[in-house]
Amino acid sequence: MTSDLQKQNWAVLSNRGCEATELTHEEARRLVHRLEGEGRHGLCIVTNDAAGHVAATPPTVFKNSDSA
């Protein structure tokens, strides 16, 4: 039986958005390592399904409640 980690069910997200989808977990890990070397921030490995939800959600703007 094939492990879920070996299936192309993984995506990489960064602070710029979705970097790649349809990766094995090992491919995603290597991509994260390469992007870290390029100075990319906010990197994480998620499922393709989760990446689809994040990509469809508009960014949230946080405002400082102390500023008027």
N, C-alpha and C positions, 0 to 999 in steps of 0.2 A: 504494500500500500504506500502511495506517495504522501509524504508529509506536506502539510499546508505551506510550510516554508519553501518547498521546492516548486510549488505552483506559481504561475504568473498572476498572483492575486495582490501584488504590493505596489505601492506608489510612494513617491518622495515629494514632500511639501517643503517649501522654504518661505521666508518672509516675502518673497516675490510671487508666490503662488505654487501651482502644481508644476514640478520639474519633470516628472516622468510617471507613467503608469504601466501596467502589464509587465511588471518585473518579478523575478524570483526575489526572495528575501535577501539572498546573497548579492544579487545584482543591485538591489536597493542599498544595501550596506556599503558596497563599493562606491556607488554614486555619492552617497552621503560623505564618505571619506574624501572623494575627489573634490566635491563642492566646498567642504570645510577648508581644504587646501587653497581654494580660490578665494577664501574669505567670506563665503556665503553664510548667512545667519538664519536662525529659526528652523533648522532642518529637523525633519522627523519622518519616520517610516510609518505609513498607515495602509489600510486595505484600500483597494481600488474603490470599493463602495463608499468608504469614509471620505476619500479624496473627492468623489463626485458630489457629496453633500457639502463639503467645505467650499469647493469651487462655485457652487450654486448660491452660496450665502454671501451677501454683500459685506464688505468690511465694516466693523464696528468702530465708531469714532468715540474715543473716551475724552471727556472734557474735565478739567480740573474744577471741582466745585468751589474752590476758593477764589477763582477768577470771576469777575463780574463785568 
